[in-house]
Amino acid sequence: MSQTLTEIAGELLASTQKEGKKKAKIQLLYAFNGTGKTRLSREFKDLVAPKNAEVEENNESDNILKILYYNAFTEDLFYWDNDLDSDINRKLLVRLNGFTDLALGFLKDEDQDGNIISNFQHYTSSKITPSFNEDFSEITFAYQGGGDNSEPNIKISKGEESNFIWCVFYSLIEHIVQLLNENEDDRSSNKFNKLEYIFIDDPVSSLDDNHLIELAVDLATLIKNAKNTNLNFIVSTHNPLFYNVLFNELNRVEKTRRYRFQKLNDGTYMLEDSKDSPFSYHVFLLDELKNVVVTRNLYKYHFNLLRNVLEKTSTYLGYNHWEDLIKLYVSHEEISVAIRLINLYSHSKFSGDEMATIQESDKDIFIKVFNQFLIKHSFKLQITEDSETETQITQLEDVTV
């Protein structure tokens, strides 16, 4: 059933308020980039804590904070002063508001700078050391390579910066969970006594697979450690590996729900139960492409999805390049045309204009490559809830160009 973002946010919220076994304390969502995960996290926040009651807006009371969320807006709270005049004193600054005052003040009071540094170095490099000023509003970074390779003040990469911001947030919720597991009278702070929800959207996308798996395992462990608290977790991601590791780690944890979050062609959304096992990313992509091929409702980003599948399939089959597969799907005369179209529409400069019209002849080439890909490699596709009937599968087989 299609819904608006607000309705889906309401469904997620309602799931946490049910009784007994129907209650969901942990909800995992998989969605493609651009589906609307960040907007969903904001819609959810607005339902839990409307803006006029949100701690980051008015800071009336330490105890009114009901939700913490990590998303693109969280990263926007950090920005660089690059010292353009002397190019020496580079530092990462924090935009101070009700939320950052509360969070950073808590981390400072609880002496959590060492924990942040430890987490950051674990996922990046032990040679890069962050240093906090007195109120945690400024952070500098030093590279300690030894001897002449050391540098006292550096600007870290964008990926390292995202990692650092996540480690600040992770260290915050890690300590909050530890705090909330204690008896209320024994807690060193009461600032988070009324916290109920933690919404995490795509924590760190710049990590390699090994560190991404570690992060998923660590986050799952943290979530499991919060089982005796009143905290509810919602985690959304576009990364299938991260999702599947979380899925496996939390598979036997009670009150866990798993979804696929999709944006439909009419601009509405669908939240679909992902059943009892991790999904195959390749099959999920092919299911998505199957539905648009039936209707010929193709946009530029569908070429990018097709290329994604071709790249992974070529690696699995031992081909050096995805282009080597194209000769299996089209005539000799069409090989260069098909490769050119997939490259053209997959390039970020062009694929950014997602809604641009695709010529019918280009759609024909796409559909031919896709159909022959399914025939050659015998992928078994699922019938998803948004597929109206079994007839659609037949229609797919009957598409001709």
C-alpha positions as CSV (number, residue, x, y, z in Angstrom):
1,M,0.0,0.0,0.0
2,S,1.4,3.4,-1.0
3,Q,1.8,6.1,1.7
4,T,3.1,9.5,2.2
5,L,6.4,10.0,4.2
6,T,4.4,11.3,7.1
7,E,2.2,8.2,7.1
8,I,5.2,5.9,7.0
9,A,6.8,7.8,9.9
10,G,3.5,7.4,11.7
11,E,3.6,3.7,11.0
12,L,7.1,3.4,12.4
13,L,6.1,5.3,15.5
14,A,2.9,3.3,16.0
15,S,4.9,0.1,15.9
16,T,6.9,1.2,18.9
17,Q,3.7,1.9,20.9
18,K,2.1,-1.5,20.5
19,E,1.8,-4.0,23.4
20,G,3.5,-7.3,23.9
21,K,5.0,-9.2,21.0
22,K,3.6,-6.8,18.4
23,K,5.8,-3.9,19.8
24,A,8.9,-3.1,17.7
25,K,11.9,-1.7,19.7
26,I,14.3,-2.1,16.8
27,Q,13.4,-1.3,13.1
28,L,15.8,-1.7,10.2
29,L,15.1,-0.1,6.9
30,Y,16.8,-0.6,3.5
31,A,16.4,1.9,0.8
32,F,18.2,3.2,-2.3
33,N,20.0,6.5,-2.1
34,G,17.6,9.3,-3.0
35,T,14.5,7.4,-1.7
36,G,13.9,9.8,1.1
37,K,15.6,8.3,4.2
38,T,16.8,11.6,5.5
39,R,13.4,13.3,5.0
40,L,11.8,10.3,6.7
41,S,14.0,10.7,9.8
42,R,12.9,14.3,10.0
43,E,9.3,13.4,9.6
44,F,9.7,10.9,12.4
45,K,11.4,13.5,14.6
46,D,8.6,16.0,14.0
47,L,6.0,13.4,15.1
48,V,8.0,12.5,18.3
49,A,9.1,16.0,19.2
50,P,7.4,18.9,17.3
51,K,9.6,21.8,16.6
52,N,8.2,24.0,19.3
53,A,9.0,21.4,21.9
54,E,12.4,20.2,20.5
55,V,15.4,20.7,22.7
56,E,17.6,21.9,19.9
57,E,15.2,24.8,19.3
58,N,14.3,26.1,22.8
59,N,16.4,24.2,25.4
60,E,13.8,24.8,28.0
61,S,14.6,21.7,30.0
62,D,17.2,19.0,30.1
63,N,14.5,16.4,30.4
64,I,12.4,17.1,27.4
65,L,14.7,15.4,24.9
66,K,12.8,12.4,23.5
67,I,14.7,11.7,20.3
68,L,18.2,11.7,19.0
69,Y,18.9,11.4,15.3
70,Y,21.9,11.0,13.1
71,N,21.6,12.0,9.4
72,A,22.9,14.6,6.9
73,F,21.7,17.4,9.2
74,T,23.9,16.1,12.0
75,E,27.0,16.4,9.8
76,D,25.9,20.0,8.9
77,L,26.4,20.9,12.6
78,F,30.2,20.6,11.9
79,Y,32.1,22.9,9.6
80,W,35.8,23.9,8.9
81,D,37.7,27.1,9.7
82,N,40.6,26.6,7.3
83,D,42.5,29.7,8.5
84,L,42.7,31.2,5.0
85,D,45.0,34.0,6.1
86,S,47.9,32.0,7.5
87,D,46.8,28.4,6.5
88,I,48.0,27.1,9.8
89,N,45.3,26.9,12.5
90,R,42.8,24.7,10.8
91,K,40.0,23.5,13.1
92,L,36.6,21.8,12.9
93,L,33.9,23.9,14.5
94,V,30.6,23.0,16.0
95,R,27.4,25.0,15.3
96,L,26.2,25.6,18.9
97,N,22.4,25.2,19.5
98,G,20.3,23.5,22.1
99,F,21.1,20.0,20.9
100,T,24.9,20.4,20.6
101,D,25.1,22.3,23.9
102,L,23.4,19.4,25.6
103,A,25.2,16.6,23.8
104,L,28.7,18.1,23.9
105,G,28.3,19.4,27.4
106,F,27.3,15.9,28.5
107,L,30.3,14.3,26.7
108,K,32.6,16.9,28.3
109,D,31.2,16.4,31.8
110,E,31.4,12.7,31.4
111,D,35.0,12.8,30.2
112,Q,34.2,11.1,26.9
113,D,36.8,12.8,24.7
114,G,39.1,9.8,25.1
115,N,36.3,7.4,24.0
116,I,35.6,9.5,20.9
117,I,39.3,9.5,20.0
118,S,39.5,5.8,20.5
119,N,36.5,5.1,18.3
120,F,37.7,7.5,15.6
121,Q,41.2,6.0,15.5
122,H,39.8,2.4,15.4
123,Y,37.9,3.2,12.2
124,T,40.5,5.4,10.6
125,S,44.2,5.6,11.7
126,S,45.9,5.6,15.1
127,K,48.2,8.2,13.7
128,I,45.5,10.9,13.5
129,T,44.7,12.3,16.9
130,P,41.8,14.7,17.5
131,S,42.1,17.4,20.3
132,F,39.1,19.2,21.8
133,N,39.0,22.7,23.3
134,E,37.6,23.3,26.7
135,D,33.9,23.3,25.8
136,F,34.2,20.8,22.9
137,S,33.2,23.4,20.3
138,E,36.5,23.2,18.4
139,I,38.5,20.2,17.3
140,T,41.9,20.1,15.8
141,F,43.7,17.1,14.3
142,A,47.4,16.1,14.4
143,Y,49.1,13.6,12.3
144,Q,51.7,11.6,14.4
145,G,53.7,9.6,11.9
146,G,56.9,9.9,13.8
147,G,59.9,12.2,13.1
148,D,59.6,14.4,10.1
149,N,56.3,12.7,9.1
150,S,54.4,14.3,12.0
151,E,52.3,17.4,11.4
152,P,50.6,19.3,14.3
153,N,47.6,20.7,12.5
154,I,46.0,19.0,9.5
155,K,42.7,19.1,7.7
156,I,41.3,15.5,7.6
157,S,39.6,14.1,4.5
158,K,35.8,14.3,4.0
159,G,35.5,10.6,4.7
160,E,37.5,10.9,7.9
161,E,35.4,13.9,8.9
162,S,32.2,12.0,8.4
163,N,33.7,9.2,10.5
164,F,34.7,11.6,13.2
165,I,31.2,13.1,13.4
166,W,29.7,9.6,13.6
167,C,32.1,8.7,16.4
168,V,31.0,11.7,18.4
169,F,27.4,10.6,18.0
170,Y,28.2,6.9,18.6
171,S,30.1,7.7,21.8
172,L,27.2,9.8,22.9
173,I,24.6,7.0,22.5
174,E,27.1,4.4,23.8
175,H,27.4,6.4,27.1
176,I,23.7,7.1,27.2
177,V,22.9,3.4,27.0
178,Q,25.4,2.7,29.8
179,L,23.8,5.4,31.8
180,L,20.2,4.3,31.3
181,N,21.1,0.7,32.3
182,E,21.8,2.0,35.8
183,N,19.2,2.7,38.4
184,E,17.8,6.2,38.0
185,D,19.0,7.3,41.4
186,D,22.6,6.1,40.6
187,R,23.0,7.9,37.3
188,S,25.6,10.6,37.0
189,S,23.2,12.7,34.9
190,N,19.5,12.8,34.4
191,K,19.6,14.7,31.0
192,F,18.5,11.7,29.0
193,N,15.9,10.1,31.4
194,K,13.1,10.8,29.0
195,L,14.9,9.8,25.8
196,E,12.8,7.2,23.9
197,Y,14.0,7.2,20.3
198,I,17.3,7.0,18.4
199,F,17.0,7.3,14.6
200,I,20.2,6.5,12.7
201,D,20.4,7.1,8.9
202,D,23.5,5.8,7.0
203,P,26.1,6.2,9.7
204,V,29.4,6.0,7.6
205,S,29.3,5.2,3.9
206,S,33.0,5.9,3.4
207,L,34.3,2.8,5.2
208,D,35.8,-0.2,3.5
209,D,33.9,-3.5,3.8
210,N,35.9,-4.8,6.8
211,H,35.3,-1.6,8.9
212,L,31.7,-1.4,7.7
213,I,31.1,-4.9,9.0
214,E,32.8,-4.0,12.3
215,L,30.7,-0.9,12.6
216,A,27.5,-2.9,12.0
217,V,28.5,-5.5,14.6
218,D,29.4,-2.8,17.1
219,L,26.1,-0.9,16.5
220,A,24.1,-4.2,16.9
221,T,25.9,-4.9,20.1
222,L,25.1,-1.4,21.4
223,I,21.4,-1.9,20.5
224,K,21.3,-5.2,22.2
225,N,22.8,-3.7,25.3
226,A,19.9,-1.3,25.4
227,K,17.2,-4.0,25.6
228,N,16.4,-3.3,29.3
229,T,16.0,0.5,28.6
230,N,13.0,2.4,27.2
231,L,15.0,3.2,24.0
232,N,13.7,2.4,20.5
233,F,16.0,2.3,17.6
234,I,15.3,3.0,13.9
235,V,18.3,2.4,11.5
236,S,18.1,3.1,7.8
237,T,20.7,2.5,5.2
238,H,21.3,2.3,1.4
239,N,24.2,-0.1,2.0
240,P,23.2,-3.8,1.5
241,L,26.2,-5.2,3.3
242,F,25.6,-3.0,6.4
243,Y,21.9,-3.9,6.3
244,N,22.5,-7.6,6.0
245,V,25.1,-7.7,8.9
246,L,22.7,-5.8,11.1
247,F,20.0,-8.1,10.0
248,N,22.0,-11.2,11.0
249,E,23.3,-9.7,14.3
250,L,19.8,-8.7,15.4
251,N,17.9,-11.7,13.8
252,R,17.1,-13.4,17.1
253,V,16.5,-10.2,19.1
254,E,12.9,-9.9,20.1
255,K,10.8,-7.0,18.9
256,T,12.9,-6.4,15.8
257,R,11.2,-5.5,12.5
258,R,12.9,-5.3,9.1
259,Y,11.7,-3.3,6.1
260,R,12.4,-2.3,2.5
261,F,11.6,1.4,2.1
262,Q,10.7,2.3,-1.6
263,K,9.7,5.4,-3.5
264,L,7.0,4.6,-6.1
265,N,6.7,6.1,-9.5
266,D,3.8,8.4,-8.5
267,G,5.9,10.0,-5.7
268,T,4.4,8.0,-2.9
269,Y,6.2,5.5,-0.8
270,M,6.0,1.9,0.4
271,L,7.3,0.2,3.6
272,E,7.5,-3.5,2.9
273,D,8.3,-6.2,5.3
274,S,11.6,-7.9,4.3
275,K,10.4,-11.2,5.8
276,D,12.7,-13.6,7.6
277,S,16.1,-13.5,6.0
278,P,18.6,-11.0,4.5
279,F,17.8,-10.1,0.9
280,S,20.0,-10.5,-2.1
281,Y,21.0,-7.0,-3.3
282,H,21.3,-8.1,-6.9
283,V,17.9,-9.7,-6.9
284,F,16.4,-6.6,-5.2
285,L,17.8,-4.4,-7.9
286,L,16.5,-6.7,-10.6
287,D,13.1,-6.7,-9.1
288,E,13.1,-2.9,-9.2
289,L,14.2,-2.9,-12.8
290,K,11.7,-5.6,-13.7
291,N,8.8,-3.4,-12.6
292,V,9.9,-0.3,-14.7
293,V,10.7,-2.4,-17.7
294,V,7.1,-3.7,-17.8
295,T,5.8,-0.1,-17.9
296,R,8.7,1.4,-19.8
297,N,8.7,4.1,-17.2
298,L,12.5,4.4,-17.3
299,Y,14.6,7.3,-15.9
300,K,18.3,7.9,-16.0
301,Y,19.0,6.4,-12.6
302,H,17.7,3.1,-13.8
303,F,20.7,2.9,-16.2
304,N,22.9,3.4,-13.1
305,L,21.2,0.5,-11.3
306,L,21.6,-1.7,-14.4
307,R,25.3,-0.9,-14.5
308,N,25.6,-1.7,-10.8
309,V,24.2,-5.2,-11.5
310,L,26.4,-5.7,-14.5
311,E,29.6,-4.7,-12.6
312,K,28.9,-7.2,-9.8
313,T,27.9,-9.9,-12.2
314,S,31.0,-9.5,-14.3
315,T,33.2,-9.7,-11.2
316,Y,31.4,-12.9,-10.1
317,L,31.8,-14.5,-13.5
318,G,35.4,-13.6,-13.9
319,Y,35.2,-10.9,-16.5
320,N,37.6,-7.9,-16.3
321,H,35.0,-5.3,-17.2
322,W,31.2,-5.1,-17.2
323,E,31.3,-4.0,-20.8
324,D,32.6,-7.6,-21.7
325,L,29.1,-8.9,-20.8
326,I,27.2,-6.7,-23.3
327,K,28.1,-8.9,-26.2
328,L,26.1,-11.7,-24.6
329,Y,22.9,-9.6,-24.7
330,V,22.8,-7.6,-28.0
331,S,23.9,-8.0,-31.6
332,H,27.4,-7.1,-32.6
333,E,26.1,-3.8,-34.2
334,E,24.4,-2.8,-30.9
335,I,27.3,-3.5,-28.5
336,S,29.0,0.0,-28.7
337,V,25.6,1.7,-28.6
338,A,24.5,-0.2,-25.4
339,I,27.8,0.5,-23.7
340,R,27.7,4.2,-24.6
341,L,24.1,4.6,-23.4
342,I,24.8,2.9,-20.0
343,N,27.9,5.0,-19.5
344,L,26.2,8.2,-20.5
345,Y,23.2,7.8,-18.3
346,S,25.2,6.4,-15.4
347,H,27.7,9.3,-15.3
348,S,27.0,11.5,-12.3
349,K,27.0,14.7,-14.5
350,F,24.0,13.3,-16.4
351,S,22.3,10.9,-14.0
352,G,21.8,13.8,-11.5
353,D,18.9,14.9,-13.7
354,E,16.9,11.9,-12.7
355,M,13.6,12.9,-14.3
356,A,14.9,13.8,-17.8
357,T,13.1,12.1,-20.6
358,I,14.6,9.0,-22.1
359,Q,14.2,8.4,-25.8
360,E,12.2,5.4,-26.8
361,S,15.0,4.0,-28.8
362,D,17.3,4.2,-25.7
363,K,14.6,2.4,-23.7
364,D,14.6,-0.3,-26.3
365,I,18.3,-1.0,-25.9
366,F,17.9,-1.0,-22.1
367,I,15.0,-3.4,-22.2
368,K,16.9,-5.7,-24.6
369,V,20.0,-5.8,-22.4
370,F,17.9,-6.4,-19.2
371,N,15.7,-9.2,-20.7
372,Q,18.7,-11.0,-22.2
373,F,20.6,-10.6,-18.9
374,L,17.8,-12.5,-17.1
375,I,17.6,-15.2,-19.8
376,K,21.4,-15.8,-19.9
377,H,21.9,-15.9,-16.1
378,S,18.6,-17.4,-14.9
379,F,18.1,-15.1,-11.9
380,K,15.0,-16.0,-9.9
381,L,13.1,-12.9,-9.1
382,Q,10.6,-12.4,-6.3
383,I,7.1,-11.2,-6.7
384,T,7.0,-8.1,-4.5
385,E,3.9,-6.6,-3.0
386,D,3.9,-3.7,-5.5
387,S,3.7,-6.3,-8.4
388,E,0.0,-6.4,-9.0
389,T,-0.3,-10.0,-10.3
390,E,1.6,-12.9,-11.7
391,T,0.7,-11.5,-15.1
392,Q,3.4,-8.9,-14.7
393,I,6.0,-11.7,-14.9
394,T,4.5,-12.9,-18.1
395,Q,4.4,-9.4,-19.5
396,L,8.1,-9.1,-18.8
397,E,8.9,-12.2,-20.8
398,D,6.8,-10.9,-23.7
399,V,8.4,-7.5,-24.0
400,T,10.0,-7.3,-27.4
401,V,12.1,-4.6,-29.1
